[in-house]
Every structure is written in C-alpha cells, then in structure tokens.
Amino acid sequence: MKKSEIVGVRVSAEDLERIDELIVSGDFGSRSEFARYAIRKMLKSYEGRSPRLENVVNEHPHQQDGD
C-alpha cells in the first residue's frame, strides 16, 4: 500500500456549509471522506486523457467502483 499524505485545502464558507450538510444527512462520514471522494471522482474524469494519470488512478488501492 502506498503512503498517504496530508493536504490542506482552503474552502469557501458556502462550500464548507454544503459539505457539512452532506455529512449531517449521512451521505459522507466526514469532511475527509468527502474530500477523498471528490478527488477520486475528479481524477477518474480525466481517464483516457492522460495515460500517466490513468495509471495512477487505476493503481490506487482505495479506489472504489462507482465513485
């Protein structure tokens, strides 16, 4: 398994409020879970555009189908 890293991201108050609503409603367990999902979703959207990026996305051990 690859080592993970901690990343800090600035998020607007409005976006953070929307993320928190998703957490309260049970769609996500935490802000971190939401961020990981959003990052995987965005990386997946680039598949086929960059062979190098596609390899990174496909090799990720925590990738979940349907994300």
N, C-alpha and C positions, 0 to 999 in steps of 0.2 A: 504494500500500500504506500502511496506517495505521501510525503509530508504535507501537512496543510499549513496555511499562512493566515495571519490575522490581517484584515484590511479595514481601514476606516473610510467611511463614505459620508459626505455631507448630504443631507436630505432636507428638502423644504418642510416646514411645519405642516403644510397641507398634505404632502405625500405621506409624511410620518403618521398623521392622523388617519389617513385612509388605510395604511398598513396596520395600524393598531386596531382599526375596526375589523379587519380580516382576522386578526388574532383573537379578538374578543368573540367573534362569531364562530370560531373554531376551524376556520379554513387553514390556518397556519398555527403552529405551536409557539413560535417566537419570531422576533424580527430577523434573527439569524437564519431561521428556516426559510422565511420569505426571501431574504437576500440570496441564499444559495439557489433556491428555485428560480428566481428571476435571472440570475447569472447563467444557470444551465440552459434555461429557455432561450436566452439571447444567443448563447454560443451555438445551440442547436440550429437556430435560424440561419446561421452562416455556413452550415454544412453544404458542401458542394461548391462553395465559392472559393475556398482555400484548402487545398489538400493538407497542408500542415496543420491548420486549425481543426480540420475534420479528424485527423489522427489524435489530437489532444482530447477532443470531446469524446471520441469513441473509446479511448483507453481509460477514461476516468472511472475509478472503482465505485463511485457512489451514484453514477448516472442511473436514473430511473426511467423506464419506458413510460411514455405518456406525459412526461414533463414538458 
